[in-house]
Amino acid sequence: MAARLTAAVGGKGLRGGFYHGQSVRWQNDVMENTIEISDDLSRRIDMLASRSTLTREQIIEDALAHGRSLAWQEKWVAGVQQGLDEAGRGEFASDEEIAAVLNKYGEA
């Protein structure tokens, strides 16, 4: 069973809201479109929302407004979580490692 995505684009940007389970609805003063999304895609959006501080609306708006695919967003959230886990274990870059990176890119 596919979920229905209704998205509006135009003048004032996107404003999101969710209705009826997996159905997604965006409204503004310009245009409204409806597409079907798979249950798998809807599940991935839910998983990403649960692993981040973003809502479903923000995830979909980011994809539509900035071209960031769901796969890109999943990879970004996983990288942030990995960094937080490393910091939690006290794994930080040494002063020498930071200086090496700054010197490498500071000379450009």
N, C-alpha and C positions, 0 to 999 in steps of 0.2 A: 504494500500500500504506500503510495507516495503522499508527501505532504504538499500543501499548497502554499506558495509564497506570493504575496501580493506586494509589489514595490512601486512606489511613486517617486519620480525624479523631476527635477526642474528648479525653478526660481529660488525658492527659500531653502533648498536642501532637503534632506531626508529626516523624517520624524518616525520613529518606529514604535510598534506595539505588537503584542502577540495575542491571538484570539484562537479559540477552538483547538487546543492541543498543539499539533505540529504546524498549524497554519500560521503564517507570518504575514503581517500587514503593515505597510508603510503608507503614510498619507502626506500630501501637501496640496498646495493649491493648483498644481499644474497637471499632473497625469498619474494614473494608477494602472499598473500591470500586474497580472497574476501568472505565476509559473508553478509547475509541480517540482518538488524536490524529493529525492528518494528518502526512504526511512534511514538508510545508512548515512546520508549527508546530514539529516536532521540529528541523528545520534551523535555524529562527530561534532556538530555545533554545540550540542548539550555538553559533551565531554570537555570541549575547549572552554566553555563558560564555567564549568565546575572547577577547572584547573587554573583559572585566572580570575582577575577582578572584573572582567568584561561580562556584559550581559549578552544574550543571544542577539539582541538588536544591534549592539555595538559591533559585534563580530561581523554580522552581515553588512552593516553600514560601512565598515572598514573595507570589506571586500569590494563593495560596489563603488564607494567613493574614491578609494585609493588603489584599487587593483591588487590588493593583497589576498592571494588565494588562501583557502582554508589550510592547505598543506603548509604554506609559508607561515601562517599564524600558529599552527600546531608546532612547527619546528622552533619558532621564536619563543613560545611559552616553555617548551622543553628545555631550551638553552638557558632561559632565565631561571627555571627551577634547578637546573644543574649547578648554576652559579650560586644560588642560594644554599643548596646542599653543601657545596664545597666551602662556602663561607661559614656555614654552621659547624663544619669539622675543623675550622681554623686554617683552611688551605688558602693562603693569600699569596700574591706575587711578592717576591723579595724586592728590596729597593734597587738592586742591580738589574733585575728583570724589567722593572718599570723604566729605569734609565735607558736600558737597551732599546726598548720600544720607542720611547720619546726621541732618542737620538736617531734611530732609523728613519722615523717619519718627520722629524723636525728639520732634517737637512734638505728636504725636497723643495 
